[in-house]
Amino acid sequence: MYRIPFNVPPYAGNEMENLRIACEINHKISGDGPFTKKCRAWFEEKTGTPEFLLTTSGTDALELAAMLTGVKPGDEVIMPSYTFCSTANAFVLRGAVPVFVDIRPDTMNIDEKKIEDAITEKTRVIVPVHYAGVACEMDTILDIAKRHHLMVVEDAAQGVMARYKGQYLGTIGDIGCYSFHETKNYSMGEGGATLIKDHALGEEAEILREKGTNRAQFFRGQIDKYTWVNYGSSFLPGELNAAYLYAQLEKADLINETRLARWNRYYEELTPLAEEGRIELAYIPKECQHNAHMFYIKTKDLEERQRLIAYLKEKEILAVFHYIPLHSSPAGMRFGRFHGEDVYTTKESERLLRLPMYYSLTEDNVDEVCERIKEFYKAN
Ligand SMILES: *Cc1c(COP(=O)(O)O)cnc(C)c1O
């Protein structure tokens, strides 16, 4: 056990009461009950998305999105290599080929300037991943997509409540995907959501999500027969998970503000080390209002990062790294290809270290982590 773990799942206070209501009052524990509807209404109101469908995971949200794009075997999908495997899996399952593009070293997001060169006549979709809840350069990406008639699917798994030029992440492209995994800012254990701009596509999504049936329309009284109308899967989460999530949505701003306060404290306390050139801190472009999903630093190199992790571990603090770039993973090599030169993806990913960040992290916790990091650099 770590004294300061890397993550603690968010718990806002009313979760157990909501679970009780689902079991004892609503008598509804399968999908699309009152709590799922509340979550949907909350996000549609908050973000302005026309269609919000709760799913069983961020991974499934991406799979549903990939189905909606209509990609066919052999089609190409442009995405960063520095992302979670689910971004690529969703399209690989449709037979499409992930084409990986290098990232920008300042935000760790796909380099919008390198996208256009990767487009071929087989390209169908661009998937910007908003790393750490900091938006990709969406104006440029939307412009490229428009000129080449491509769809844009935002992997906003880390970007719930974050914005780009005032617009909520996940609502900017054609389709957006959220994750409510226990490591994300708002959680239901395992869960996610697909956000869809176009209403007709939204209706198609409801069918894919409900085993290929028109059950959702049936329950709304829009049709009088409930039947199998298309291929599909079961992407709707149970009500207990939705009930858990809804407790956090009621405190969404408090959770966001608390995380941002901890993030800012880390940033201030570590700025002197950054000014001395010992570490680098994240860059937040002025168009981006992030959600403090993640606080990371960059060390000099891989070797220094491993020593710092070991040092913090001795002090019972867990700091972690992630994402072996997909193009160098066995599946990535089998299913995809990297376009252009890997200038930053591998090099920057090896320097990145994520510090503890969660809703119940205290100011004292942040101070202690920063003290230990300063000690480490003093001794080294
Ligand atoms: C967490 C995450 C996912 C997957 O979400 P799950 O809910 O864990 O399936 C996909 N993409 C990115 C960038 C993520 O961070």
The ligand as an SDF file (V2000), in Angstrom:
LIG
                    3D

 15 15  0  0  0  0  0  0  0  0999 V2000
   -9.1810    5.6070  -20.5310 C   0  0  0  0  0  0  0  0  0  0  0  0
   -9.0000    5.7930  -21.9750 C   0  0  0  0  0  0  0  0  0  0  0  0
   -9.6840    5.0100  -22.9250 C   0  0  0  0  0  0  0  0  0  0  0  0
  -10.5170    3.8080  -22.5730 C   0  0  0  0  0  0  0  0  0  0  0  0
  -11.5060    3.9890  -21.6440 O   0  0  0  0  0  0  0  0  0  0  0  0
  -12.0470    2.7690  -20.7780 P   0  0  0  0  0  0  0  0  0  0  0  0
  -13.2520    3.3520  -20.1120 O   0  0  0  0  0  0  0  0  0  0  0  0
  -10.9780    2.3880  -19.8250 O   0  0  0  0  0  0  0  0  0  0  0  0
  -12.4040    1.6540  -21.7020 O   0  0  0  0  0  0  0  0  0  0  0  0
   -9.5210    5.3100  -24.2680 C   0  0  0  0  0  0  0  0  0  0  0  0
   -8.7260    6.2950  -24.6770 N   0  0  0  0  0  0  0  0  0  0  0  0
   -8.0250    7.0420  -23.8060 C   0  0  0  0  0  0  0  0  0  0  0  0
   -7.1440    8.1540  -24.3230 C   0  0  0  0  0  0  0  0  0  0  0  0
   -8.1260    6.8080  -22.4300 C   0  0  0  0  0  0  0  0  0  0  0  0
   -7.4180    7.5540  -21.5700 O   0  0  0  0  0  0  0  0  0  0  0  0
  1  2  1  0
  2  3  1  0
  2 14  2  0
  3  4  1  0
  3 10  2  0
  4  5  1  0
  5  6  1  0
  6  7  2  0
  6  8  1  0
  6  9  1  0
 10 11  1  0
 11 12  2  0
 12 13  1  0
 12 14  1  0
 14 15  1  0
M  END
$$$$
